[in-house]
Amino acid sequence: MKTVFIINPKAGQGKNICRLKEKIEKYIEYNEADAEIYVTKSVDDARRFVAEFCRKNGSARFIACGGDGTLNEVLNGAFGQEGAQIGVIPAGTGNDFCRNFNPSFDFSDIENQIKGKAIKCDAIRYLTVSDGVKKEGYCLNMINIGFDCNVADMTANMKKKPFISGSFAYLLSIFVNMVKKKGADILVEMDGKTVHNGKLLLTSVANGCYCGGGIKSNPRASVNDGVMNVNIIKNIRRVQFIPLLPHYMDGTILDVENINRYLINKDCRKIVITPKGGKMRICIDGEIINAGKTTFEIIPDAFSFVCENKVSKCQLENEVKI
């Protein structure tokens, strides 16, 4: 199968991208690999390129060289294309989706991306209408509304300023949004039942565990279990939320005593979220859009993702025994 490396030149604020491109070029030339490189030219160009490539040439293995946003574009371009596979060389600021997999797989290794095995993963399909415009697509990792989305929104703007790194911008955005305590006012219906109606601090609709560059907000989420894991943190006071924040970040939030007073955590296959004011901001795999009433639905085994070595640990152990 042909491999196409799709490089986002602005990923990770452009750091090390030229070096990565040279490394891939040298690997392809030295190994005479059936692979090529495409450098994106604008936002959504990766989705357009992948979809067009599949129409003209058939399926291939597409490796996103960037962050979760670039990987999301590649997924949306490859979705529904029979035989297509996707992977990622993490070069963005968050790189959260690949954190869900075995750390023994080196996502930065070019040979792993060309020769590694792909497994089936779920995706979340979303559909919304904003200002009369229909928007639909697929999310591979997580959707955030409220506090998390506000932080991501502010972080993106702060990173454009000089001398503010991605990690510092994120921490600063958390502090500012903690002071503002701006959440969301929404109706949440899960599998046909109302679970929340009114103001809340945040909600996350998760296929994977991580967001925000390693925050393990949804520790029960799994990328191939056929359900979405949903967190709803109620409209609690700052003095209540601040002690919970470290647990929210390190994945121990569900272990906190009496956490049900502050948080709802449920699995579902379909969720409908309606903003009480008619509009809301939602963060999809790190990219933010305006939305109205939005439906999210899990699509089991939606795509093939490169995340396992060509020879598994189990196979190696069997060979040793023989």
Phi, psi and omega per residue, in radians:
M1 nan 2.360 3.122
K2 -1.217 2.496 3.093
T3 -1.972 2.305 3.099
V4 -2.093 2.068 3.082
F5 -1.554 2.084 -3.109
I6 -1.842 1.922 -3.010
I7 -1.769 2.177 3.015
N8 -1.623 1.889 -3.045
P9 -1.154 -0.268 -3.125
K10 -1.752 0.005 -3.126
A11 -1.094 2.462 3.133
G12 1.035 0.585 -3.092
Q13 1.041 0.457 3.065
G14 1.425 0.041 -3.094
K15 -1.276 2.313 3.025
N16 1.161 0.096 -3.108
I17 -1.191 -0.736 3.132
C18 -1.081 -0.703 3.115
R19 -1.131 -0.705 3.115
L20 -1.117 -0.741 3.135
K21 -1.061 -0.777 3.122
E22 -1.102 -0.685 3.132
K23 -1.110 -0.737 3.123
I24 -1.167 -0.753 3.137
E25 -1.044 -0.751 3.139
K26 -1.151 -0.705 3.120
Y27 -1.091 -0.815 -3.121
I28 -1.052 -0.792 -3.105
E29 -1.173 -0.820 -3.068
Y30 -1.156 -0.665 -3.068
N31 -1.698 0.009 -3.092
E32 0.864 0.770 -3.080
A33 -1.297 2.571 3.069
D34 -1.410 1.350 -3.040
A35 -2.647 2.772 3.080
E36 -2.580 3.019 -3.089
I37 -2.149 2.432 2.985
Y38 -2.258 2.265 3.122
V39 -1.791 2.153 -3.089
T40 -1.215 2.646 -3.058
K41 -1.914 -0.308 -3.082
S42 -2.877 3.056 3.062
V43 -1.084 2.365 3.118
D44 1.319 0.067 3.141
D45 -1.205 -0.572 3.127
A46 -1.109 -0.745 3.113
R47 -1.080 -0.821 -3.130
R48 -1.063 -0.795 -3.093
F49 -1.101 -0.805 -3.096
V50 -1.098 -0.803 3.138
A51 -1.066 -0.748 -3.137
E52 -1.197 -0.686 3.118
F53 -1.052 -0.782 -3.117
C54 -1.143 -0.656 3.121
R55 -1.126 -0.668 -3.073
K56 -1.495 -0.637 -2.945
N57 -2.092 -0.140 -3.056
G58 1.563 -2.952 -3.024
S59 -1.280 2.774 3.095
A60 -2.755 3.078 3.025
R61 -1.762 2.053 -3.075
F62 -1.878 2.096 -3.103
I63 -1.875 1.975 3.117
A64 -1.356 2.090 3.081
C65 -1.797 1.569 -3.050
G66 3.053 -2.624 3.129
G67 -1.790 -2.848 -3.117
D68 -1.124 -0.540 3.113
G69 -1.130 -0.746 3.100
T70 -1.141 -0.740 3.115
L71 -1.093 -0.658 3.102
N72 -1.087 -0.755 3.107
E73 -1.074 -0.739 3.124
V74 -1.106 -0.752 3.082
L75 -1.002 -0.824 -3.077
N76 -1.185 -0.466 3.058
G77 -1.347 -0.618 -3.062
A78 -1.547 -0.288 -3.038
F79 -1.033 2.285 3.119
G80 1.481 -0.110 3.108
Q81 -1.511 1.932 -3.037
E82 -1.027 2.230 3.092
G83 1.526 -0.181 -3.131
A84 -1.221 2.503 3.078
Q85 -2.218 2.675 3.103
I86 -2.277 2.745 3.097
G87 -2.679 -3.116 -3.111
V88 -2.583 2.386 2.841
I89 -1.804 1.883 -2.997
P90 -1.166 1.929 -3.136
A91 -2.291 0.236 3.131
G92 -1.670 -2.888 -3.141
T93 -1.639 -0.376 -3.117
G94 -1.798 -1.041 3.116
N95 0.933 0.861 -3.017
D96 -1.461 -0.583 -3.036
F97 -1.093 -0.721 -3.088
C98 -1.214 -0.225 3.098
R99 -1.216 -0.259 -3.114
N100 -1.365 -0.077 -3.001
F101 -2.003 2.986 -3.086
N102 -0.969 2.134 -3.115
P103 -1.128 -0.211 3.115
S104 -1.254 -0.307 3.095
F105 -1.493 2.077 -3.125
D106 -1.527 1.783 -3.106
F107 -1.156 -0.364 -3.109
S108 -1.468 -0.131 -3.121
D109 -1.427 2.082 -3.063
I110 -1.102 -0.696 3.133
E111 -1.124 -0.658 3.071
N112 -1.011 -0.715 -3.087
Q113 -1.233 -0.548 -3.139
I114 -1.453 -0.683 -3.003
K115 -1.912 -0.159 -3.103
G116 -1.186 2.855 3.140
K117 -1.487 2.639 3.076
A118 -1.928 2.436 3.091
I119 -2.047 2.784 3.126
K120 -1.377 2.368 3.092
C121 -2.266 2.695 3.069
D122 -1.377 2.867 2.993
A123 -2.435 2.822 3.094
I124 -1.909 2.107 3.073
R125 -1.566 2.339 3.112
Y126 -2.173 2.623 3.124
L127 -2.502 2.210 3.136
T128 -2.563 2.879 3.037
V129 -2.275 2.219 3.116
S130 -2.344 2.181 -3.110
D131 0.935 0.673 3.094
G132 1.387 0.016 -3.116
V133 -1.827 2.180 3.119
K134 -1.389 2.285 3.098
K135 -2.206 2.273 3.086
E136 -2.548 2.688 -3.123
G137 3.088 -2.856 -3.040
Y138 -2.268 2.442 3.118
C139 -2.006 2.345 -3.138
L140 -1.745 -0.356 -3.042
N141 -2.078 -1.187 -3.008
M142 -2.795 2.579 2.996
I143 -1.975 2.324 3.137
N144 -2.155 2.411 3.108
I145 -2.340 2.432 -3.137
G146 1.627 -2.361 -3.016
F147 -0.936 -0.882 -3.105
D148 -1.063 -0.726 3.131
C149 -1.168 -0.721 3.119
N150 -1.092 -0.679 3.104
V151 -1.131 -0.802 3.138
A152 -1.091 -0.689 3.131
D153 -1.076 -0.836 -3.126
M154 -1.201 -0.654 3.138
T155 -1.065 -0.741 -3.132
A156 -1.048 -0.678 3.128
N157 -1.278 -0.667 -3.125
M158 -1.175 -0.614 -3.116
K159 -1.147 -0.295 3.109
K160 -1.354 -0.280 -3.117
K161 -1.473 2.596 -3.123
P162 -1.167 2.560 3.034
F163 1.213 0.230 3.084
I164 -1.997 1.919 -3.119
S165 -1.342 2.965 -3.122
G166 -1.085 -0.790 -3.105
S167 -1.194 -0.714 3.127
F168 -1.171 -0.700 3.125
A169 -1.065 -0.682 -3.127
Y170 -1.162 -0.810 -3.141
L171 -1.107 -0.725 3.117
L172 -1.112 -0.680 3.130
S173 -1.160 -0.655 3.068
I174 -1.042 -0.793 -3.116
F175 -1.089 -0.822 -3.106
V176 -1.107 -0.760 -3.126
N177 -1.254 -0.440 3.035
M178 -1.145 -0.699 3.121
V179 -1.169 -0.778 -3.135
K180 -1.243 -0.591 -3.093
K181 0.853 0.888 3.117
K182 -1.630 2.030 -3.137
G183 -1.899 -2.130 3.122
A184 -2.674 2.768 3.107
D185 -2.163 1.773 -2.950
I186 -2.506 2.801 2.980
L187 -1.812 2.226 -3.114
V188 -2.064 2.109 3.104
E189 -2.096 2.174 -3.107
M190 -2.054 2.121 -3.108
D191 0.861 0.726 3.047
G192 1.510 0.013 -3.113
K193 -2.071 2.376 3.089
T194 -1.279 2.172 3.127
V195 -1.981 -0.279 3.091
H196 -2.771 2.483 3.114
N197 -2.570 1.799 3.140
G198 2.390 -2.778 -3.078
K199 -1.296 2.556 3.034
L200 -2.591 2.888 3.114
L201 -1.405 -0.826 -3.139
L202 -2.817 2.793 2.941
T203 -2.483 2.484 3.085
S204 -2.231 2.277 3.098
V205 -1.888 1.923 -2.847
A206 -2.088 2.364 2.879
N207 -1.723 -0.672 3.056
G208 -1.913 2.948 -3.031
C209 -1.369 -0.500 -2.829
Y210 -1.944 2.636 2.992
C211 -2.611 2.935 3.020
G212 1.084 0.487 3.102
G213 1.392 0.644 3.033
G214 2.032 0.090 3.065
I215 -1.321 2.096 -3.078
K216 -1.574 1.236 -3.008
S217 -1.255 -0.547 -3.085
N218 -2.177 1.327 -3.024
P219 -1.108 -0.343 -3.134
R220 -1.542 -0.105 -3.096
A221 -1.236 2.564 3.081
S222 -2.445 2.431 -3.037
V223 -1.335 -0.091 -3.127
N224 -2.513 0.681 3.122
D225 -1.843 0.028 3.066
G226 1.385 0.171 3.105
V227 -2.436 2.827 2.967
M228 -1.705 2.524 3.038
N229 -1.834 2.215 -3.021
V230 -2.058 2.253 3.000
N231 -1.852 2.363 2.965
I232 -2.264 1.961 3.023
I233 -1.677 2.126 -3.011
K234 -1.152 3.072 -3.095
N235 -1.361 1.180 -3.071
I236 -1.538 2.862 -3.132
R237 -1.345 2.785 3.127
R238 -0.972 -0.741 -3.090
V239 -1.120 -0.402 3.077
Q240 -1.512 -0.624 -3.062
F241 -1.360 -0.653 -3.063
I242 -0.980 -0.796 3.096
P243 -1.153 -0.402 -3.139
L244 -1.435 -0.378 -3.022
L245 -1.005 -0.791 3.112
P246 -1.055 -0.635 3.121
H247 -1.231 -0.634 3.089
Y248 -1.118 -0.611 -3.076
M249 -1.385 -0.605 -3.048
D250 -1.736 0.091 3.039
G251 1.533 0.229 -3.131
T252 -1.879 0.242 -3.056
I253 -1.033 -0.604 -3.092
L254 -1.338 -0.205 3.125
D255 -1.576 -0.131 -3.123
V256 -1.183 2.356 -3.125
E257 -1.060 2.323 3.121
N258 1.024 0.560 -3.096
I259 -1.118 -0.399 -3.136
N260 -1.088 -0.280 3.073
R261 -1.214 -0.446 -3.034
Y262 -2.009 -0.385 -2.952
L263 -2.363 2.455 2.971
I264 -1.918 2.226 3.103
N265 -2.263 2.044 -3.088
K266 -2.473 2.698 2.976
D267 -1.726 2.568 3.084
C268 -2.744 2.924 3.091
R269 -1.811 -0.381 3.130
K270 -2.536 2.401 3.109
I271 -2.421 2.365 3.093
V272 -2.045 2.191 -3.128
I273 -2.095 2.165 -3.097
T274 -2.057 2.066 3.094
P275 -1.248 2.308 -3.084
K276 -1.166 -0.470 3.141
G277 -1.638 0.087 3.106
G278 1.675 -0.463 -3.129
K279 -2.387 2.707 3.046
M280 -2.692 2.852 3.032
R281 -1.803 2.305 3.088
I282 -2.223 2.523 -3.117
C283 -1.883 2.048 -3.091
I284 -2.000 1.918 -3.094
D285 0.883 0.695 3.074
G286 1.556 -0.177 3.135
E287 -1.820 2.391 -2.986
I288 -1.876 2.355 3.101
I289 -2.317 2.789 2.980
N290 -1.476 2.493 -3.072
A291 -2.559 2.723 2.958
G292 -1.864 -2.490 3.058
K293 -1.006 2.234 -3.006
T294 -2.267 2.353 3.081
T295 -1.872 2.306 3.065
F296 -2.099 2.369 -3.110
E297 -2.451 2.362 -3.135
I298 -1.344 2.396 3.057
I299 -2.022 1.771 -3.112
P300 -1.123 2.536 3.079
D301 0.851 0.837 -2.997
A302 -1.374 -0.494 -3.094
F303 -2.683 2.851 3.137
S304 -1.816 2.227 -3.035
F305 -2.141 2.287 -3.114
V306 -1.354 1.987 -3.068
C307 -2.700 0.158 -3.136
E308 -2.271 2.557 3.107
N309 -1.133 2.723 -3.118
K310 -1.014 -0.721 3.046
V311 -1.952 2.060 -3.085
S312 -1.300 2.819 3.104
K313 -1.034 -0.674 3.139
C314 -1.091 -0.740 3.133
Q315 -1.109 -0.723 3.134
L316 -1.101 -0.718 3.134
E317 -1.119 -0.692 3.128
N318 -1.146 -0.676 3.131
E319 -1.125 -0.681 3.125
V320 -1.117 -0.731 -3.141
K321 -1.111 -0.691 3.138
I322 -1.159 nan nan
